[in-house]
Amino acid sequence: MTHPQRHEPNSPRDLVGIGIGPCNLSLAALAHPLAELDAVFYEQRPGFDWHPGLLIEGATIQVPFLADLVTLVDPTSPWSFLSYLRTRERLFPFYFAERFHIQRAEYDAYCRWVAEALPGLRFRHQVDAVRWNPERDVFEVDHTQLDHDGEAEALGRTYTRNIVLGVGTAPHVPDPLRPLVDAPGVPVLHAADYLAHRDSVLAAGHVTVVGSGQSGAEIFLDLLRHRPPGREKLHWIGRTEAFAPMEYSKLGLEHFTPDYTRYFHALTEPVRDRLVAAQWQLHKGIDAGTLAAIHDELYRRTVHGGWPDAVLVPGVRVRTAGRIAATKIELHLEHLQQDTRSRLTTDAVVLATGYRERPLGRLLAGLDPYVRRDSSERPRVDEEFRLVLDPSVTGSVYVQNAELHTHGVGAPDLGLAAWRSATILNSLTGKEPYPLPTRTAFTSFGLDDPAERVPSARQPKRLTPLIDG
């Protein structure tokens, strides 16, 4: 393994990463063996954690274990999931377990192992502002070092030639429900905080889960398993027309390949926007195994007669909501197909309403004059994941999981994290430390000839025939 370089305080670094989630952790792991690259990564949290409120026992990630931080571009990396298992002496148990999809808690533990070992990661560092300094041709990154209580301890500034933003996503709370989340009393919480408040939710008389994606399904199943038969008192509602399975056919999964990402990026902006909205089932559906487990649990409760006290209603949105006294919540519902309305009184609400890209406006306010935007005022992002900036800016700002509008449904997918990180490092270094495949899908998404992207097959050496003499 390489050792971190000694860094002169005022000399510019090659790269500053902002945020340490799986995407930038992947980049840091792949950058580690590149001795010529001087990089540092800042994160305001005290350590790595990945959706801690959703590490429900038995819940698995929705991509195979090969979609770790590095394997799909460098299977020999010391930071692979299999390397992690080896250091924990768990390779043989994993081999016999025959699991292609690992538990979320195990993926989180793997990422923690990488984060604790990699040099160049600076936790408890909050980035406050980013500016371009035209006199020095560098970016200025202002940051605050935090103490163990999260209070400011020291101020700092780092100069860098390039930046990569990996600030991730934030829990989304629909407007009608935001006042309830902010007020004390009856538990109304986002799924991101579920495990921290699980006991109080289980203790509530009646619980409503809002959201028809994977998180909603997992939380509904967890609640169902821990409620007494016949007294479940659960509602599960969501806006989608059905509790729909995720598209998981082999050809369907080819939408999460570099081939599709390149195809999508080349489309016009209106077409891209239309596709993102239409392809929700590729990344917002529910794992078929989770749906089967819910049905099995509900069916088990009918064996001795009667039906479980659990109501599952898709195609419903929450119009408004309010508190009744200090102990209950009233949800005003609208059925989108029937065009009917009703009210639901409940004792606790879990909002499995997803995540949204964190807005970059505040962080990049100092760069705003240089950022080129599309017709919807979103930053333009080129094929190599760089913000399109004014030509006077000689450095690059790369983005990770903030390019759904330009690169498609694969942007938040863990399976493309290593490829995107490698693409960024190849672009950043001007070399090719990570050779990438020219073709990754059997599907041809456009009318261009896929053969043009396929290296010619290696031909066997032609031998000279022996001639009897």
Solvent accessible surface area in square Angstrom, and as a share of the most:
residue,aa,sasa,rsa
1,M,160,0.71
2,T,46,0.27
3,H,159,0.71
4,P,94,0.59
5,Q,98,0.44
6,R,231,0.84
7,H,52,0.23
8,E,117,0.53
9,P,110,0.69
10,N,107,0.55
11,S,43,0.28
12,P,31,0.20
13,R,31,0.11
14,D,31,0.16
15,L,0,0.00
16,V,0,0.00
17,G,0,0.00
18,I,7,0.04
19,G,8,0.08
20,I,1,0.00
21,G,15,0.15
22,P,20,0.13
23,C,18,0.11
24,N,1,0.00
25,L,0,0.00
26,S,0,0.00
27,L,0,0.00
28,A,7,0.05
29,A,1,0.01
30,L,1,0.01
31,A,8,0.06
32,H,28,0.13
33,P,68,0.43
34,L,22,0.11
35,A,60,0.46
36,E,95,0.42
37,L,23,0.11
38,D,24,0.12
39,A,23,0.18
40,V,2,0.01
41,F,5,0.02
42,Y,12,0.05
43,E,16,0.07
44,Q,99,0.44
45,R,72,0.26
46,P,88,0.56
47,G,26,0.25
48,F,7,0.03
49,D,40,0.21
50,W,33,0.11
51,H,64,0.29
52,P,71,0.44
53,G,4,0.04
54,L,5,0.03
55,L,37,0.18
56,I,15,0.08
57,E,167,0.75
58,G,44,0.42
59,A,13,0.10
60,T,51,0.30
61,I,6,0.03
62,Q,52,0.23
63,V,21,0.12
64,P,35,0.22
65,F,30,0.12
66,L,67,0.33
67,A,7,0.05
68,D,8,0.04
69,L,2,0.01
70,V,0,0.00
71,T,19,0.11
72,L,96,0.48
73,V,24,0.14
74,D,29,0.15
75,P,99,0.62
76,T,120,0.70
77,S,8,0.05
78,P,56,0.35
79,W,7,0.02
80,S,6,0.04
81,F,1,0.00
82,L,78,0.39
83,S,14,0.09
84,Y,12,0.05
85,L,0,0.00
86,R,147,0.54
87,T,69,0.40
88,R,116,0.42
89,E,156,0.70
90,R,90,0.33
91,L,66,0.33
92,F,144,0.60
93,P,80,0.50
94,F,24,0.10
95,Y,142,0.54
96,F,143,0.60
97,A,46,0.35
98,E,154,0.69
99,R,127,0.46
100,F,107,0.44
101,H,57,0.25
102,I,3,0.01
103,Q,59,0.26
104,R,22,0.08
105,A,50,0.39
106,E,26,0.12
107,Y,4,0.02
108,D,9,0.04
109,A,39,0.31
110,Y,0,0.00
111,C,0,0.00
112,R,92,0.34
113,W,34,0.12
114,V,0,0.00
115,A,8,0.06
116,E,142,0.64
117,A,55,0.43
118,L,11,0.05
119,P,50,0.32
120,G,14,0.14
121,L,20,0.10
122,R,93,0.34
123,F,42,0.18
124,R,60,0.22
125,H,26,0.11
126,Q,65,0.29
127,V,13,0.07
128,D,47,0.24
129,A,31,0.24
130,V,1,0.00
131,R,75,0.27
132,W,15,0.05
133,N,27,0.14
134,P,87,0.55
135,E,163,0.73
136,R,106,0.39
137,D,73,0.38
138,V,6,0.04
139,F,0,0.00
140,E,18,0.08
141,V,0,0.00
142,D,26,0.13
143,H,21,0.09
144,T,11,0.07
145,Q,70,0.31
146,L,24,0.12
147,D,39,0.20
148,H,155,0.69
149,D,123,0.64
150,G,45,0.43
151,E,110,0.49
152,A,74,0.58
153,E,106,0.48
154,A,49,0.38
155,L,153,0.76
156,G,27,0.26
157,R,118,0.43
158,T,11,0.07
159,Y,30,0.12
160,T,0,0.00
161,R,107,0.39
162,N,22,0.11
163,I,0,0.00
164,V,0,0.00
165,L,2,0.01
166,G,7,0.06
167,V,39,0.22
168,G,27,0.26
169,T,37,0.22
170,A,26,0.20
171,P,63,0.39
172,H,48,0.21
173,V,20,0.11
174,P,34,0.21
175,D,103,0.53
176,P,45,0.28
177,L,1,0.00
178,R,104,0.38
179,P,87,0.55
180,L,10,0.05
181,V,50,0.29
182,D,111,0.57
183,A,39,0.30
184,P,123,0.77
185,G,66,0.64
186,V,9,0.05
187,P,39,0.24
188,V,12,0.07
189,L,13,0.07
190,H,8,0.03
191,A,1,0.01
192,A,18,0.14
193,D,69,0.36
194,Y,0,0.00
195,L,62,0.31
196,A,85,0.66
197,H,90,0.40
198,R,54,0.20
199,D,113,0.59
200,S,57,0.37
201,V,0,0.00
202,L,41,0.21
203,A,87,0.68
204,A,15,0.12
205,G,40,0.38
206,H,32,0.14
207,V,0,0.00
208,T,0,0.00
209,V,0,0.00
210,V,14,0.08
211,G,9,0.09
212,S,13,0.09
213,G,21,0.20
214,Q,19,0.08
215,S,26,0.17
216,G,0,0.00
217,A,0,0.00
218,E,12,0.06
219,I,0,0.00
220,F,0,0.00
221,L,15,0.08
222,D,13,0.07
223,L,0,0.00
224,L,0,0.00
225,R,127,0.46
226,H,100,0.45
227,R,18,0.07
228,P,56,0.36
229,P,86,0.54
230,G,50,0.48
231,R,152,0.56
232,E,0,0.00
233,K,93,0.40
234,L,2,0.01
235,H,34,0.15
236,W,2,0.01
237,I,2,0.01
238,G,1,0.01
239,R,151,0.55
240,T,40,0.23
241,E,132,0.59
242,A,48,0.37
243,F,36,0.15
244,A,11,0.09
245,P,63,0.40
246,M,28,0.13
247,E,61,0.27
248,Y,94,0.36
249,S,59,0.38
250,K,175,0.74
251,L,115,0.57
252,G,10,0.10
253,L,60,0.30
254,E,18,0.08
255,H,44,0.19
256,F,30,0.13
257,T,18,0.11
258,P,12,0.08
259,D,8,0.04
260,Y,7,0.03
261,T,6,0.04
262,R,67,0.25
263,Y,69,0.26
264,F,0,0.00
265,H,39,0.17
266,A,87,0.67
267,L,40,0.20
268,T,85,0.50
269,E,36,0.16
270,P,88,0.55
271,V,46,0.26
272,R,30,0.11
273,D,50,0.26
274,R,155,0.57
275,L,49,0.25
276,V,31,0.18
277,A,75,0.58
278,A,72,0.56
279,Q,21,0.09
280,W,78,0.27
281,Q,65,0.29
282,L,14,0.07
283,H,47,0.21
284,K,111,0.47
285,G,1,0.01
286,I,0,0.00
287,D,57,0.30
288,A,67,0.52
289,G,45,0.43
290,T,16,0.10
291,L,40,0.20
292,A,52,0.41
293,A,26,0.20
294,I,6,0.03
295,H,123,0.55
296,D,91,0.47
297,E,19,0.08
298,L,31,0.15
299,Y,142,0.54
300,R,130,0.48
301,R,24,0.09
302,T,35,0.20
303,V,94,0.54
304,H,181,0.81
305,G,54,0.52
306,G,53,0.51
307,W,223,0.78
308,P,16,0.10
309,D,62,0.32
310,A,19,0.14
311,V,59,0.34
312,L,59,0.30
313,V,44,0.25
314,P,38,0.24
315,G,3,0.03
316,V,10,0.06
317,R,75,0.27
318,V,17,0.10
319,R,64,0.23
320,T,64,0.37
321,A,26,0.20
322,G,28,0.26
323,R,67,0.25
324,I,75,0.38
325,A,92,0.71
326,A,76,0.59
327,T,95,0.55
328,K,80,0.34
329,I,0,0.00
330,E,34,0.15
331,L,0,0.00
332,H,43,0.19
333,L,16,0.08
334,E,21,0.09
335,H,40,0.18
336,L,79,0.39
337,Q,124,0.55
338,Q,122,0.54
339,D,111,0.58
340,T,67,0.39
341,R,152,0.55
342,S,65,0.42
343,R,171,0.62
344,L,21,0.10
345,T,62,0.36
346,T,1,0.01
347,D,27,0.14
348,A,0,0.00
349,V,0,0.00
350,V,0,0.00
351,L,0,0.00
352,A,9,0.07
353,T,26,0.15
354,G,30,0.29
355,Y,56,0.21
356,R,119,0.44
357,E,64,0.29
358,R,105,0.39
359,P,120,0.75
360,L,25,0.12
361,G,48,0.46
362,R,171,0.62
363,L,14,0.07
364,L,9,0.04
365,A,63,0.49
366,G,36,0.35
367,L,0,0.00
368,D,70,0.36
369,P,103,0.65
370,Y,49,0.19
371,V,10,0.06
372,R,82,0.30
373,R,80,0.29
374,D,21,0.11
375,S,103,0.66
376,S,64,0.41
377,E,119,0.54
378,R,64,0.23
379,P,26,0.16
380,R,112,0.41
381,V,7,0.04
382,D,36,0.19
383,E,84,0.38
384,E,62,0.28
385,F,3,0.01
386,R,77,0.28
387,L,8,0.04
388,V,41,0.23
389,L,25,0.12
390,D,33,0.17
391,P,122,0.77
392,S,70,0.45
393,V,13,0.07
394,T,97,0.56
395,G,12,0.12
396,S,21,0.14
397,V,0,0.00
398,Y,3,0.01
399,V,1,0.01
400,Q,2,0.01
401,N,24,0.12
402,A,17,0.13
403,E,1,0.00
404,L,47,0.23
405,H,21,0.09
406,T,6,0.04
407,H,5,0.02
408,G,0,0.00
409,V,0,0.00
410,G,4,0.04
411,A,3,0.02
412,P,59,0.37
413,D,29,0.15
414,L,29,0.14
415,G,16,0.15
416,L,10,0.05
417,A,3,0.02
418,A,2,0.01
419,W,21,0.07
420,R,4,0.01
421,S,0,0.00
422,A,0,0.00
423,T,18,0.11
424,I,0,0.00
425,L,0,0.00
426,N,23,0.12
427,S,27,0.18
428,L,30,0.15
429,T,31,0.18
430,G,68,0.65
431,K,135,0.57
432,E,107,0.48
433,P,43,0.27
434,Y,14,0.05
435,P,100,0.63
436,L,45,0.22
437,P,69,0.43
438,T,71,0.41
439,R,75,0.27
440,T,49,0.28
441,A,6,0.05
442,F,175,0.73
443,T,44,0.26
444,S,49,0.31
445,F,41,0.17
446,G,25,0.24
447,L,192,0.95
448,D,82,0.42
449,D,72,0.37
450,P,31,0.20
451,A,66,0.51
452,E,140,0.63
453,R,65,0.24
454,V,65,0.37
455,P,95,0.60
456,S,108,0.70
457,A,77,0.59
458,R,234,0.85
459,Q,140,0.62
460,P,117,0.73
461,K,177,0.75
462,R,227,0.83
463,L,142,0.71
464,T,121,0.70
465,P,104,0.65
466,L,176,0.88
467,I,154,0.78
468,D,143,0.74
469,G,127,1.22
